[in-house]
Amino acid sequence: MSALSTGPRGEAPGRPLRLSPLLRLLILTQLAFNLGFFAVLPFLSAHLGQAMGMAGWLVGLVLGLRTFSQQGLFVVGGVLADRYGIRPVVLAGCALRIGGFVWLGYAERTWAVVCAVLLTGFAAALFSPAVESEVARQAVAWEEGGGGPRTRVLALFTVAGQAGAFAGPLLGALLLAVDFRTACLAGAGIFVLVLAGHARLLPQHIPGRDRTPVGGGLRLVLRNRPFLALCCAYGAYLLAYNQLYLALPKEVERATGSQTALAWLFALSSLLVVTAQLPVTRWAGERLAMRRSMAAGLIVVAAGFGVVAAALPARWTGAVGLVPAAGFVVLLTLGQMLVAPVARALVPDLAEEGRLGLYTGALSSVSGLIVLLGSSATGTLLDAGLPREVPWLVLAAMTAVAAGLVPRRK
């Protein structure tokens, strides 16, 4: 895979990035993961609320449990990747994701949905920190070898993920013409292909990645205040991003009477990242320190919530009513472009030697706990009969405050 950027050892802008075969595999892995995942997840909220008749607070709780079982348990996958290497952890995660999607497709009771959602989340808690920590480690090595800022490799990783997130909802929307179960089975089928491909291509051992004993790592994390501050700031971003699946569907349904436009808004977000992530990362790298870039991204996300809150009293409907929702998606996505690569790029600077998997996992575990608590609270706010703009104003304030938590590099 290539992208326009500054090449290794001072090559001029516009030359393709020269990435190792392992980095190319891991970046393509992210694309495949998100293709299968986003063929299902954007439609889960509507399935739970309409087809299964769950209350809003319960839908929010289920979505939060999914995020927590994924983001919250990343620390487990990170520790296992440090201890056993990334290959067995990635393969096990793919197998569990296949089982979780099949179960979710056939689940008809609340307990079965919860179990299937937890299984799909835990699957990602295995494979994602393994892949992300190795991409971060390889990006640092690429930077030290004269390739340019590590954020460019991590931005390319984000672009690949968003390319999958762009195609996934479109695939899911087509499959929903049959039913939700068909979308789940298609998602499982994609992970069958990922499992087979990685069983063949992923190296047994990666040079430079030594195996680290499990014990003692958690104490190091809990004593690392700059890292914990990063976790809180990133958790606020993830809670904001989670509103694509909780608050945004309600706003779209209010404006248009259905959630049909959701797929197009998700596609808009992904298309923006695919086309603009690398230029935005290059611009931010030239003008902003990493801390300021992440803080600016959180402020932009807060502005997105503010746009919807400001427009809600007008009660616009139809195509005009979708304009604030589209503005929210654009600003959220722009903020994401500034926040996500920097958050990953800061972790190697804050982690102890040999513990990158643990710290990569812990970043998502702490932020996942924030999302679990915040999603349930947001679902309650949305169903509490308050003025519609109140939840959006609360989310805007929370995200803006988080901008002050971003730590400096060591």
Phi, psi and omega per residue, in radians:
M1 nan 2.535 3.121
S2 -2.344 2.861 3.104
A3 -2.685 2.699 3.125
L4 -1.326 2.186 -3.119
S5 -3.057 -3.122 3.034
T6 -1.295 2.244 -3.091
G7 -1.461 3.130 -3.107
P8 -1.086 2.586 3.022
R9 0.902 0.874 2.962
G10 1.364 0.329 3.098
E11 -1.158 2.712 -3.062
A12 -1.204 2.640 3.034
P13 -0.989 2.590 -3.124
G14 1.752 -0.307 3.076
R15 -1.404 2.600 -3.131
P16 -1.247 2.590 3.039
L17 -1.119 2.359 3.079
R18 -1.694 1.731 -3.059
L19 -1.844 2.611 3.094
S20 -1.206 2.776 3.078
P21 -0.982 -0.641 3.132
L22 -1.129 -0.781 3.111
L23 -1.086 -0.715 3.117
R24 -1.076 -0.735 3.119
L25 -1.092 -0.785 -3.100
L26 -1.168 -0.632 3.114
I27 -1.203 -0.739 3.066
L28 -1.153 -0.534 3.069
T29 -1.039 -0.763 3.134
Q30 -1.077 -0.678 3.096
L31 -1.062 -0.832 -3.110
A32 -1.151 -0.723 3.097
F33 -0.956 -0.854 -3.059
N34 -1.280 -0.528 3.067
L35 -1.028 -0.863 3.131
G36 -1.184 -0.691 -3.077
F37 -1.175 -0.822 -3.047
F38 -1.434 -0.047 2.949
A39 -1.281 -0.244 -3.067
V40 -2.073 -0.920 -2.906
L41 -1.016 -0.749 -3.086
P42 -1.035 -0.338 -3.062
F43 -1.821 0.029 -3.099
L44 -1.189 -0.733 -3.112
S45 -1.027 -0.840 3.135
A46 -1.117 -0.680 3.128
H47 -1.087 -0.775 -3.111
L48 -1.201 -0.718 -3.074
G49 -1.352 -0.668 -3.050
Q50 -1.675 -0.977 -3.093
A51 -1.222 -0.623 -3.076
M52 -1.830 -0.168 3.032
G53 1.241 0.482 3.134
M54 -1.303 2.569 3.057
A55 -1.214 2.794 -3.086
G56 -1.037 -0.723 -3.121
W57 -1.140 -0.601 -3.129
L58 -1.276 -0.652 3.061
V59 -1.069 -0.785 3.109
G60 -1.073 -0.686 3.125
L61 -1.151 -0.749 3.129
V62 -1.097 -0.764 3.103
L63 -1.114 -0.674 3.092
G64 -1.164 -0.675 3.083
L65 -1.105 -0.684 3.095
R66 -1.079 -0.793 3.137
T67 -1.156 -0.705 -3.135
F68 -1.180 -0.729 3.141
S69 -1.150 -0.383 3.067
Q70 -1.609 -1.226 -3.094
Q71 -1.136 -0.709 -3.064
G72 -1.156 -0.511 -3.116
L73 -1.810 0.202 3.050
F74 -0.953 -0.570 -3.101
V75 -1.053 -0.577 3.101
V76 -1.147 -0.848 3.107
G77 -1.093 -0.652 3.119
G78 -1.123 -0.774 3.109
V79 -1.102 -0.757 3.132
L80 -1.128 -0.646 3.105
A81 -1.150 -0.698 3.078
D82 -1.107 -0.640 -3.048
R83 -1.438 -0.739 -2.987
Y84 -1.990 -0.088 -3.047
G85 1.583 2.918 -2.980
I86 -1.454 -0.442 -3.033
R87 -1.049 -0.978 -3.105
P88 -1.109 -0.564 -3.117
V89 -1.227 -0.735 3.114
V90 -1.120 -0.780 -3.112
L91 -1.136 -0.720 3.114
A92 -1.118 -0.714 3.130
G93 -1.093 -0.718 3.105
C94 -1.086 -0.725 -3.141
A95 -1.102 -0.726 3.131
L96 -1.189 -0.630 3.113
R97 -1.127 -0.671 3.088
I98 -1.035 -0.870 3.138
G99 -1.089 -0.685 -3.124
G100 -1.147 -0.720 3.137
F101 -1.184 -0.706 3.105
V102 -1.092 -0.792 3.133
W103 -1.076 -0.779 -3.131
L104 -1.070 -0.644 3.131
G105 -1.112 -0.523 -3.090
Y106 -1.812 -0.073 -3.086
A107 -1.221 2.299 -3.131
E108 -2.166 -0.114 3.116
R109 -2.073 2.746 -3.076
T110 -1.031 -0.764 -3.106
W111 -1.106 -0.635 3.141
A112 -1.211 -0.690 3.088
V113 -1.079 -0.809 -3.127
V114 -1.049 -0.787 -3.136
C115 -1.120 -0.741 3.140
A116 -1.142 -0.702 3.119
V117 -1.134 -0.731 3.098
L118 -1.095 -0.683 -3.137
L119 -1.170 -0.751 3.123
T120 -1.142 -0.628 3.108
G121 -1.193 -0.781 -3.131
F122 -1.127 -0.550 3.084
A123 -1.011 -0.809 3.114
A124 -1.194 -0.517 3.085
A125 -1.123 -0.359 3.054
L126 -1.500 -0.981 -2.971
F127 -1.397 -0.558 -3.038
S128 -1.180 -0.843 3.130
P129 -1.137 -0.532 3.088
A130 -1.101 -0.835 -3.132
V131 -1.194 -0.809 -3.066
E132 -1.136 -0.712 -3.128
S133 -1.166 -0.640 3.123
E134 -1.253 -0.644 3.061
V135 -1.090 -0.755 3.121
A136 -1.096 -0.739 3.136
R137 -1.125 -0.749 3.118
Q138 -1.172 -0.592 3.132
A139 -1.168 -0.688 3.084
V140 -1.105 -0.775 3.114
A141 -1.080 -0.664 3.114
W142 -1.118 -0.729 3.111
E143 -1.129 -0.802 -3.124
E144 -1.155 -0.421 3.094
G145 -1.469 0.097 3.100
G146 1.618 0.248 -3.087
G147 -1.358 -0.283 -3.089
G148 2.053 -3.115 -3.115
P149 -1.004 2.401 -3.140
R150 -1.072 -0.453 -3.114
T151 -1.075 -0.404 -3.137
R152 -1.235 -0.694 3.062
V153 -1.151 -0.759 -3.136
L154 -1.189 -0.538 3.036
A155 -1.162 -0.686 3.095
L156 -1.118 -0.652 3.049
F157 -1.052 -0.733 3.097
T158 -1.135 -0.715 3.126
V159 -1.060 -0.777 3.133
A160 -1.063 -0.738 3.110
G161 -1.100 -0.703 -3.129
Q162 -1.288 -0.465 3.021
A163 -1.091 -0.712 3.043
G164 -1.163 -0.680 3.114
A165 -1.196 -0.443 3.080
F166 -1.270 -0.826 -3.094
A167 -1.336 -0.543 -3.065
G168 -1.025 -0.923 3.138
P169 -1.092 -0.584 3.099
L170 -1.146 -0.741 3.059
L171 -1.087 -0.779 3.134
G172 -1.090 -0.687 3.133
A173 -1.095 -0.682 3.092
L174 -1.148 -0.735 -3.100
L175 -1.245 -0.482 3.108
L176 -1.161 -0.277 3.029
A177 -1.077 -0.430 3.019
V178 -1.534 -1.268 3.017
D179 -3.037 3.039 -3.111
F180 -1.116 -0.620 -3.137
R181 -1.059 -0.697 3.135
T182 -1.086 -0.711 3.090
A183 -1.082 -0.736 3.129
C184 -1.101 -0.755 -3.119
L185 -1.181 -0.615 3.078
A186 -1.147 -0.729 3.075
G187 -1.050 -0.733 3.091
A188 -1.093 -0.676 3.130
G189 -1.090 -0.661 3.105
I190 -1.092 -0.709 -3.137
F191 -1.267 -0.423 2.994
V192 -1.085 -0.770 3.114
L193 -1.143 -0.700 3.109
V194 -1.095 -0.771 3.122
L195 -1.035 -0.818 -3.130
A196 -1.116 -0.745 -3.126
G197 -1.133 -0.708 -3.106
H198 -1.337 -0.519 3.042
A199 -1.060 -0.499 -3.124
R200 -1.589 -0.658 -2.918
L201 -1.803 -0.451 -3.046
L202 -1.318 2.231 -3.085
P203 -1.108 2.594 3.074
Q204 -1.155 -0.683 3.140
H205 -2.433 2.362 -3.128
I206 -1.811 2.116 -3.137
P207 -0.986 2.390 3.109
G208 1.559 -0.173 3.104
R209 -1.837 1.650 -3.135
D210 -1.437 2.617 3.129
R211 -1.409 2.372 -3.024
T212 -2.027 2.362 3.073
P213 -1.010 2.675 -3.059
V214 -1.288 -0.670 -2.946
G215 -1.164 2.613 2.980
G216 1.504 -0.223 -3.045
G217 -1.224 -0.666 -3.061
L218 -1.107 -0.663 3.113
R219 -1.081 -0.689 3.113
L220 -1.080 -0.724 -3.140
V221 -1.115 -0.802 -3.068
L222 -1.186 -0.379 3.119
R223 -1.599 -0.099 -3.054
N224 -1.629 1.538 -3.031
R225 -1.114 -0.749 3.098
P226 -1.037 -0.669 3.123
F227 -1.171 -0.731 3.119
L228 -1.112 -0.620 3.064
A229 -1.115 -0.714 3.068
L230 -1.056 -0.724 3.119
C231 -1.042 -0.743 -3.131
C232 -1.160 -0.747 3.118
A233 -1.120 -0.735 -3.139
Y234 -1.219 -0.606 3.085
G235 -1.101 -0.681 3.080
A236 -1.102 -0.691 3.077
Y237 -1.100 -0.789 -3.119
L238 -1.121 -0.664 3.084
L239 -1.098 -0.708 3.087
A240 -1.106 -0.784 -3.127
Y241 -1.117 -0.582 -3.128
N242 -1.124 -0.297 3.125
Q243 -1.241 -0.203 2.967
L244 -1.049 -0.463 -3.069
Y245 -1.894 -0.084 -3.111
L246 -2.159 -1.096 -3.106
A247 -1.355 -0.713 -3.096
L248 -1.079 -0.802 3.104
P249 -0.979 -0.655 3.123
K250 -1.176 -0.681 3.135
E251 -1.188 -0.713 3.119
V252 -1.124 -0.729 3.124
E253 -1.166 -0.650 3.087
R254 -1.080 -0.727 -3.044
A255 -1.340 -0.608 -2.989
T256 -2.098 -0.202 -3.116
G257 1.505 -0.024 3.091
S258 -2.705 3.076 3.123
Q259 -1.891 0.337 -3.105
T260 -1.031 -0.663 -3.080
A261 -1.253 -0.183 -3.100
L262 -1.015 -0.785 -3.095
A263 -1.017 -0.658 -3.126
W264 -1.275 -0.593 3.085
L265 -1.211 -0.695 3.052
F266 -1.089 -0.721 3.132
A267 -1.122 -0.683 3.094
L268 -1.043 -0.794 3.137
S269 -1.046 -0.852 -3.107
S270 -1.148 -0.700 -3.136
L271 -1.114 -0.668 3.099
L272 -1.083 -0.753 3.141
V273 -1.151 -0.777 -3.112
V274 -1.055 -0.688 -3.059
T275 -1.563 -0.489 -2.984
A276 -2.015 -0.198 -3.053
Q277 -1.013 -0.862 -3.089
L278 -1.146 -0.791 3.051
P279 -1.065 -0.689 3.130
V280 -1.142 -0.755 3.120
T281 -1.102 -0.724 3.119
R282 -1.124 -0.758 3.123
W283 -1.087 -0.816 -3.119
A284 -1.132 -0.670 3.135
G285 -1.130 -0.531 -3.135
E286 -1.429 -0.430 -2.994
R287 -2.063 -0.361 -3.041
L288 -2.249 2.476 2.928
A289 -1.177 2.797 -3.061
M290 -1.040 -0.704 -3.131
R291 -1.084 -0.782 -3.130
R292 -1.184 -0.588 3.118
S293 -1.112 -0.786 -3.139
M294 -1.183 -0.723 3.111
A295 -1.094 -0.729 3.104
A296 -1.086 -0.673 3.116
G297 -1.079 -0.719 3.122
L298 -1.152 -0.650 3.089
I299 -1.127 -0.694 3.116
V300 -1.116 -0.725 3.095
V301 -1.076 -0.757 3.105
A302 -1.031 -0.678 3.104
A303 -1.093 -0.602 3.100
G304 -1.070 -0.765 3.059
F305 -1.103 -0.661 -3.138
G306 -1.117 -0.587 3.119
V307 -1.070 -0.803 -3.134
V308 -1.180 -0.758 3.140
A309 -1.039 -0.694 -3.125
A310 -1.209 -0.545 -3.070
A311 -1.508 -0.417 -3.027
L312 -1.020 -0.679 3.128
P313 -1.037 -0.417 3.132
A314 -1.303 -0.316 3.102
R315 0.964 0.731 3.076
W316 -1.141 2.541 3.099
T317 -2.332 3.038 -3.132
G318 1.228 -2.636 -3.112
A319 -1.075 -0.677 3.118
V320 -1.127 -0.637 3.137
G321 -1.143 -0.351 3.113
L322 -1.440 -0.220 -3.086
V323 -1.057 -0.844 3.102
P324 -1.067 -0.677 3.107
A325 -1.090 -0.721 3.098
A326 -1.143 -0.680 3.082
G327 -1.088 -0.704 3.081
F328 -1.063 -0.794 -3.124
V329 -1.092 -0.744 -3.129
V330 -1.114 -0.821 -3.122
L331 -1.205 -0.696 3.069
L332 -1.033 -0.740 -3.115
T333 -1.200 -0.711 3.078
L334 -1.079 -0.750 3.071
G335 -1.076 -0.713 3.097
Q336 -1.030 -0.714 -3.131
M337 -1.081 -0.537 3.119
L338 -1.470 -0.612 -3.009
V339 -1.442 -0.889 -2.906
A340 -1.083 -0.876 -3.135
P341 -1.118 -0.627 -3.106
V342 -1.207 -0.726 3.133
A343 -1.015 -0.781 3.112
R344 -1.180 -0.642 -3.103
A345 -1.210 -0.495 -3.132
L346 -1.324 -0.453 -3.035
V347 -1.041 -0.819 3.132
P348 -1.037 -0.503 3.125
D349 -1.305 -0.411 -3.081
L350 -1.772 -0.197 -3.063
A351 -1.582 2.598 3.022
E352 -1.287 2.770 -3.124
E353 -1.020 2.289 3.096
G354 1.406 0.044 -3.077
R355 -2.043 0.399 -3.057
L356 -1.120 -0.666 3.080
G357 -1.070 -0.783 3.102
L358 -1.024 -0.837 -3.085
Y359 -1.221 -0.641 3.059
T360 -1.076 -0.745 3.095
G361 -1.174 -0.718 -3.120
A362 -1.132 -0.604 3.084
L363 -0.968 -0.786 -3.123
S364 -1.380 -0.511 -3.140
S365 -1.162 -0.844 3.137
V366 -1.132 -0.782 3.136
S367 -1.175 -0.558 3.079
G368 -1.131 -0.648 3.066
L369 -1.102 -0.695 3.080
I370 -1.065 -0.739 3.138
V371 -1.160 -0.698 3.122
L372 -1.014 -0.873 -3.138
L373 -1.192 -0.737 -3.083
G374 -1.226 -0.600 -3.131
S375 -1.191 -0.738 3.103
S376 -1.111 -0.721 3.114
A377 -1.149 -0.687 3.124
T378 -1.148 -0.739 3.084
G379 -1.030 -0.691 3.095
T380 -1.140 -0.753 3.112
L381 -1.061 -0.734 -3.098
L382 -1.164 -0.473 -3.111
D383 -1.801 0.119 -2.996
A384 -1.482 -0.028 -3.126
G385 1.355 0.207 3.083
L386 -1.292 2.864 2.991
P387 -0.905 2.451 -2.990
R388 -1.058 -0.480 -3.082
E389 -1.354 -0.282 -3.052
V390 -1.058 -0.886 3.128
P391 -1.026 -0.636 -3.135
W392 -1.205 -0.633 3.092
L393 -1.202 -0.683 3.102
V394 -1.082 -0.770 3.135
L395 -1.156 -0.653 3.098
A396 -1.089 -0.788 -3.127
A397 -1.131 -0.764 -3.131
M398 -1.048 -0.758 -3.105
T399 -1.208 -0.682 3.127
A400 -1.127 -0.724 3.117
V401 -1.088 -0.656 -3.112
A402 -1.098 -0.414 3.139
A403 -1.060 -0.478 3.136
G404 -1.389 -0.078 -3.082
L405 -1.641 -0.201 -3.044
V406 -1.092 2.175 -3.084
P407 -1.435 2.876 3.008
R408 -1.467 2.762 3.053
R409 -1.216 2.700 3.092
K410 -1.127 nan nan
